[in-house]
């Protein structure tokens, strides 16, 4: 199999009028006190290292005293819009502790750390360049998965809440030496995560593009894998790009599945997750239809990639309906429609075919 990495750095895809109208209708827009480009006016920066002294690829940025006063007030207002529907009563107890900037990735995000001065508790949110792929990914996450990410958009600026969890690559280094019972639960969650990504065609789920939330439970823990990078929502043409099982970075969890799962068990978990996704689509029919009506008309990938993915999925599902798709949105909709018709096919996640 061809190397399972993006063909090249994805260009930003603008948010067009139909998508913006959809976002307004569903309360995803806001008038922000500061835009993404305003945060680029920092005076200096230093590399940000983790507790072990490793470079995180983020930089902590610093503003002039006069600019920081404006930034501090604007970021607190944005946090209130994101978390309390604009209730400014919370602002007196909040302050901006740090702003970090990442040049790695398409949206070049700023990460803002907000601290509550009353108890020193902190939270984060992100200020990013608005990208249509990412917005479709965020919407599909809320509609088709058990997760929800709060976000707001104003022009070319996207505000996102922080998704809590352990980065997948760190989790695999430190959290796999568990009891057999917990290892089985980890492998089960990866099967379900793999299925969710493939149904809605969310790509590039290498280990550092998702986090794992751990919830203590009776006689063990429960695990939930959550994407944090939605830039590759239905953009690339290779079918395998939408299956996390094909990324070598995920091999440690794949091996857990091979060790603890039978083919019958894997199929059972795949079917369970498909049923859950189908139920979510049916429970949000109007919302889902409104999103798809916009997405099928949008230009969010190239003709070559659309044709490549349509052909790959037609072969995978042994279904010629993909050959009629002319946009990436139509490919996504057809994939989900096959799920609803119980004609969605997927290979058993035991053993990898690179």
Secondary structure, DSSP 8 states (H G I E B T S, - for coil): ----S-SS--------HHHHHHHHHTT-B---SS-HHHHT--SEEEEEE-TTS-EEEEEEEE--HHHHHHHHHHHHHHHHHHHHTT-GGGGGGEEEEEEEEE-SSSS--EEEEEEETTTTEEEEEEEEE--HHHHHHHHHHHHHSS----EEEETTEEEEE---SEEHHHHHHHS-S--HHHHHHHHHHHHHHHHHHHHHTB----GGGEEEEEEEETTEEEEEEEE---TTBS--S-GGGG-GGG-GGGHHHHHHHHHH--HHHHHHHHHHHHHHHHHHHHHTHHHHHHHHHHHTTS--S-HHHHHHHHHHHHHHHT-GGGGG--SHHHHHHHHHHHHHTT------SSS---
